[in-house]
């Protein structure tokens, strides 16, 4: 589980690499070169989410076989799960000058808080 003050995992890793000469992506996951944001989009955008569902559950099942990992998911009888709230808390009518605006086709959607 990661908690960072930076909203972007990759941006945080790049900054850590610049400041300390190493980063978590390299030491924890063996990532030799941190990809750019456009490269991540180039790789992932063509993949339909449907194709990621089965591998997700397979990987989760393998992780849960390790009791110490499984304990990290358990919270009062439920599971902890990180979600990107921008897909769940947005509005096409409520907004302020500081809102993040997403433009899809001809529709603008504002990220809302609260």
C-alpha positions in Angstrom: 0.0 0.0 0.0 1.4 3.4 -0.9 0.5 6.8 0.5 2.1 9.8 -1.1 1.6 13.5 -1.1 1.9 13.4 -4.9 -1.2 12.4 -6.9 1.0 10.6 -9.5 2.9 7.4 -8.5 5.2 7.8 -11.5 5.9 11.5 -10.8 6.7 10.7 -7.2 9.1 8.0 -8.3 10.8 10.3 -10.8 11.2 13.0 -8.1 12.6 10.4 -5.7 15.0 9.2 -8.3 16.2 12.8 -8.9 16.6 13.6 -5.2 17.9 10.3 -3.8 19.3 8.4 -6.8 16.9 5.5 -6.3 13.1 4.9 -6.3 10.5 2.4 -5.0 9.5 1.3 -8.5 13.1 0.1 -9.0 13.8 -1.4 -5.6 10.3 -3.0 -5.0 9.2 -3.9 -8.5 12.4 -4.1 -10.5 11.4 -1.3 -12.9 14.6 -0.3 -14.6 13.3 2.8 -16.3 10.2 4.7 -15.2 7.9 5.2 -18.3 6.5 8.5 -19.2 2.8 9.3 -18.8 2.3 9.3 -22.6 4.0 5.9 -22.8 1.7 4.5 -20.1 -1.3 5.8 -22.1 0.0 4.4 -25.3 0.3 1.0 -23.8 -2.9 0.9 -21.7 -5.4 2.9 -23.8 -5.9 0.3 -26.5 -6.6 -2.4 -23.9 -10.3 -2.7 -23.0 -10.9 -3.0 -19.2 -12.6 -6.3 -19.8 -9.2 -7.8 -20.6 -7.8 -6.8 -17.3 -10.5 -8.3 -15.1 -9.4 -11.9 -15.2 -5.7 -11.3 -14.6 -6.7 -9.0 -11.7 -8.6 -11.7 -9.9 -5.9 -14.3 -10.6 -3.2 -12.1 -9.2 -5.4 -11.2 -6.2 -6.1 -14.9 -5.5 -2.3 -15.6 -5.5 -1.6 -12.7 -3.2 -4.3 -13.8 -0.8 -2.6 -17.2 -0.4 0.0 -15.4 1.6 -1.5 -14.8 5.1 0.6 -11.7 5.8 -0.6 -10.1 2.5 -4.2 -11.2 3.1 -4.1 -9.6 6.6 -3.3 -6.2 4.9 -6.6 -6.4 2.9 -8.7 -7.2 5.9 -10.4 -4.3 7.7 -13.2 -5.1 10.1 -14.3 -8.1 8.1 -14.2 -6.2 4.7 -11.6 -5.5 2.1 -9.6 -2.3 1.7 -9.6 -1.1 -1.9 -8.1 2.0 -3.5 -10.3 3.8 -6.1 -9.8 6.7 -8.3 -12.7 8.9 -7.2 -12.7 11.0 -10.3 -15.0 8.4 -11.9 -17.4 8.3 -9.0 -17.6 11.9 -7.7 -18.2 14.1 -10.6 -20.9 16.4 -11.9 -21.8 18.2 -15.2 -23.5 21.0 -13.3 -21.8 21.5 -9.9 -18.4 23.1 -10.1 -16.1 26.0 -9.0 -13.1 27.7 -10.6 -10.7 25.2 -9.0 -12.4 22.0 -10.2 -10.7 19.6 -12.5 -12.5 19.5 -15.8 -12.6 16.4 -18.0 -13.7 16.8 -21.6 -15.1 13.8 -23.3 -16.7 14.2 -26.7 -18.8 17.3 -26.3 -19.4 16.9 -22.6 -17.5 18.6 -19.8 -17.5 16.9 -16.4 -16.1 18.6 -13.2 -14.6 16.6 -10.3 -16.4 17.5 -7.1 -15.5 17.1 -3.5 -17.9 16.3 -0.7 
